[in-house]
Amino acid sequence: VVGSTVAVGLQMGGAFVLFWMAIVYISMGLIESVVGLPRRLREGSKSIPPS
């Protein structure tokens, strides 16, 4: 993330860096959610319902 931020800052200018960092972190969160979704669904189906 730091390397790409420096590269974007040098290419596009400093004002674009904050926007770039926000987009990168939002993208990382979305990818992590999509990758973790099947695992959470599998774990949820193994739970025992309350009695």
N, C-alpha and C positions, 0 to 999 in steps of 0.2 A: 504494500500500500504506500509506503513512504517513497519508494523508488518511482512508482508511477506518478505520485503527487509532484515530486521534483521535476520529472520529465514534462508533465502537463504544465507546471508553473513556468518552466523555461520556454515552452512552445507557445502557450496561450496567454501568459501573463498571470500576475498574482491574483487578480480579481476572480478568475475562473477556478482557482484552487479550492476554495471553500465549497463551491458547487460540485466540483469533481469529487471531493471527499464525501460529501453527503450522498451522492449517487452511488459511490463505491460501497459505502456502509449499508445503505438501503438494499443494494443488490446482494450483498453478502447475507444479510438477514433473510431476504426472500429465498435465496438458494438454500440456506440452512433449514428454513422451514419446510421447503419442498422435499429436501433429502430426508429430513427427520420425520415427516408425516407418516410414511408406511410403518416405521418403527413404533411410533406412538399408537397407531391403529392396531398393530399386532399386540402390543402390551395391554391395550385397553380391552381386547377380546379375551384375555386370559384372566381378568379379574373376576372374583367371585361376587355375585350380587349380594347386597345386604339382606339379612333374614329378618 
